[in-house]
Amino acid sequence: MSAKEFDNKVAIVTGAASGLGRATAFAFAAEGAQLVLADVDAAGLEATNAKVQEMGGKAIAMPTDLSDAAACSALAPKAVEAFGQLDVVCNVAGAFRFDHATAITPEIWDRIHGVNVRGPFFVIQSALPYLIERAGSVVNVASASAFLGHAYLTHYASSKAALVNLTKSLAMEYIQSPVRINAIAPGGINTAMTMGTSIPEGIDFSLVGRYSPLRGSSEPEDLTDLILMLAGPRGKSIHGACLNADRGITAG
Ligand SMILES: NC(=O)c1ccc[n+]([C@@H]2O[C@H](COP(=O)([O-])OP(=O)(O)OC[C@H]3O[C@@H](n4cnc5c(N)ncnc54)[C@H](O)[C@@H]3O)[C@@H](O)[C@H]2O)c1
């Protein structure tokens, strides 16, 4: 049997119950990685885990609410307990909703920033000692919204901008260690996030039309090779980057 890119590697994938996180889990499993799958949606997580096992992969499912910092910090030690090492962290999970700025409560704000920024930070913080030991990597999933003022997404867009700077700040702090820390910024992806989102009353559509992808949306599988490239040896020259994969949304 020929060698696979992530043979003998262990990866944590958050958001693994659905969409891009699930597709990322399948892509890592196909390339030989052993996986810790995390998501708040326990049923979706089990479905992903079952498919990974069917593919002949090794994985454990960890139902996790990423807005709970202690639960985030538990993921890396669990990976090491289960598989003896940790090579990759992929923070794919995300929380998204449209709201008028006047309707955003402290609870809604904290939920969005908790899942999209604070959670990834505490997953990475507890993983860093293991990743440094293994010359491993982090891939965070940001968004084109990090780079654009985005009406009705004050909480989401600001959380993704923070995630990009979190990526760069950690990359600088650990520039003298062998760990690599990067992000990707997709545009529209055909997943539950975009298809299942409700639109609040009174939205001015003339303000949001400019974000619709002129070249259409990506399928989750269109983006997984970019994530694997950044996570593994093909990405060895890339550190502290956020790679746009938005079909031109932020081009102009
Ligand atoms: N769909 C898009 O158009 C789009 C565009 C740009 C960026 N993104 C980003 O891509 C990533 C993946 O999203 P997707 O499109 O696959 O959407 P998705 O809704 O299919 O998947 C998001 C996953 O995050 C999980 N999640 C939400 N809150 C959580 C919590 N508190 N704890 C743990 N898990 C939680 C959900 O259960 C779900 O499985 C997200 O970070 C998202 O912000 C998506």
The ligand as an SDF file (V2000), in Angstrom:
LIG
                    3D

 44 48  0  0  0  0  0  0  0  0999 V2000
  -20.8030   28.5000    4.7620 N   0  0  0  0  0  0  0  0  0  0  0  0
  -20.1960   29.6150    4.3530 C   0  0  0  0  0  0  0  0  0  0  0  0
  -20.6300   30.2970    3.3930 O   0  0  0  0  0  0  0  0  0  0  0  0
  -18.9090   30.0580    5.0180 C   0  0  0  0  0  0  0  0  0  0  0  0
  -18.2110   31.1280    4.4520 C   0  0  0  0  0  0  0  0  0  0  0  0
  -17.0240   31.5300    5.0320 C   0  0  0  0  0  0  0  0  0  0  0  0
  -16.5570   30.8900    6.1680 C   0  0  0  0  0  0  0  0  0  0  0  0
  -17.2690   29.8590    6.6890 N   0  0  0  0  0  0  0  0  0  0  0  0
  -16.7270   29.2100    7.8920 C   0  0  0  0  0  0  0  0  0  0  0  0
  -16.5190   27.8410    7.5990 O   0  0  0  0  0  0  0  0  0  0  0  0
  -16.5760   27.0980    8.8300 C   0  0  0  0  0  0  0  0  0  0  0  0
  -17.4390   25.8660    8.6260 C   0  0  0  0  0  0  0  0  0  0  0  0
  -18.7850   26.2510    8.4490 O   0  0  0  0  0  0  0  0  0  0  0  0
  -19.7670   25.4500    7.4720 P   0  0  0  0  0  0  0  0  0  0  0  0
  -20.0500   26.3350    6.3250 O   0  0  0  0  0  0  0  0  0  0  0  0
  -19.2480   24.0820    7.2410 O   0  0  0  0  0  0  0  0  0  0  0  0
  -21.1040   25.4480    8.3400 O   0  0  0  0  0  0  0  0  0  0  0  0
  -21.8740   24.2630    9.0730 P   0  0  0  0  0  0  0  0  0  0  0  0
  -23.0230   24.9230    9.7490 O   0  0  0  0  0  0  0  0  0  0  0  0
  -22.1520   23.1580    8.1250 O   0  0  0  0  0  0  0  0  0  0  0  0
  -20.8120   23.7600   10.1480 O   0  0  0  0  0  0  0  0  0  0  0  0
  -20.4950   24.5070   11.3000 C   0  0  0  0  0  0  0  0  0  0  0  0
  -20.2810   23.5090   12.4340 C   0  0  0  0  0  0  0  0  0  0  0  0
  -19.8960   24.2340   13.6020 O   0  0  0  0  0  0  0  0  0  0  0  0
  -20.5600   23.6080   14.6880 C   0  0  0  0  0  0  0  0  0  0  0  0
  -20.7150   24.4940   15.8330 N   0  0  0  0  0  0  0  0  0  0  0  0
  -21.4980   25.5960   15.9390 C   0  0  0  0  0  0  0  0  0  0  0  0
  -21.4670   26.0470   17.1980 N   0  0  0  0  0  0  0  0  0  0  0  0
  -20.6510   25.2270   17.9020 C   0  0  0  0  0  0  0  0  0  0  0  0
  -20.2260   25.1640   19.2620 C   0  0  0  0  0  0  0  0  0  0  0  0
  -20.6970   26.0320   20.1770 N   0  0  0  0  0  0  0  0  0  0  0  0
  -19.3720   24.1970   19.6400 N   0  0  0  0  0  0  0  0  0  0  0  0
  -18.9480   23.2690   18.7330 C   0  0  0  0  0  0  0  0  0  0  0  0
  -19.3220   23.2650   17.4480 N   0  0  0  0  0  0  0  0  0  0  0  0
  -20.1590   24.2280   17.0320 C   0  0  0  0  0  0  0  0  0  0  0  0
  -21.9270   23.2340   14.1350 C   0  0  0  0  0  0  0  0  0  0  0  0
  -22.5820   22.2670   14.9530 O   0  0  0  0  0  0  0  0  0  0  0  0
  -21.5590   22.7120   12.7560 C   0  0  0  0  0  0  0  0  0  0  0  0
  -21.3070   21.3270   12.7570 O   0  0  0  0  0  0  0  0  0  0  0  0
  -17.0840   28.0780    9.8920 C   0  0  0  0  0  0  0  0  0  0  0  0
  -16.0000   28.5420   10.6660 O   0  0  0  0  0  0  0  0  0  0  0  0
  -17.6560   29.2090    9.0750 C   0  0  0  0  0  0  0  0  0  0  0  0
  -17.6730   30.4330    9.7840 O   0  0  0  0  0  0  0  0  0  0  0  0
  -18.4200   29.4250    6.1460 C   0  0  0  0  0  0  0  0  0  0  0  0
  1  2  1  0
  2  3  2  0
  2  4  1  0
  4  5  1  0
  4 44  2  0
  5  6  2  0
  6  7  1  0
  7  8  2  0
  8  9  1  0
  8 44  1  0
  9 10  1  0
  9 42  1  0
 10 11  1  0
 11 12  1  0
 11 40  1  0
 12 13  1  0
 13 14  1  0
 14 15  2  0
 14 16  1  0
 14 17  1  0
 17 18  1  0
 18 19  2  0
 18 20  1  0
 18 21  1  0
 21 22  1  0
 22 23  1  0
 23 24  1  0
 23 38  1  0
 24 25  1  0
 25 26  1  0
 25 36  1  0
 26 27  1  0
 26 35  1  0
 27 28  2  0
 28 29  1  0
 29 30  1  0
 29 35  2  0
 30 31  1  0
 30 32  2  0
 32 33  1  0
 33 34  2  0
 34 35  1  0
 36 37  1  0
 36 38  1  0
 38 39  1  0
 40 41  1  0
 40 42  1  0
 42 43  1  0
M  CHG  2   8   1  16  -1
M  END
$$$$
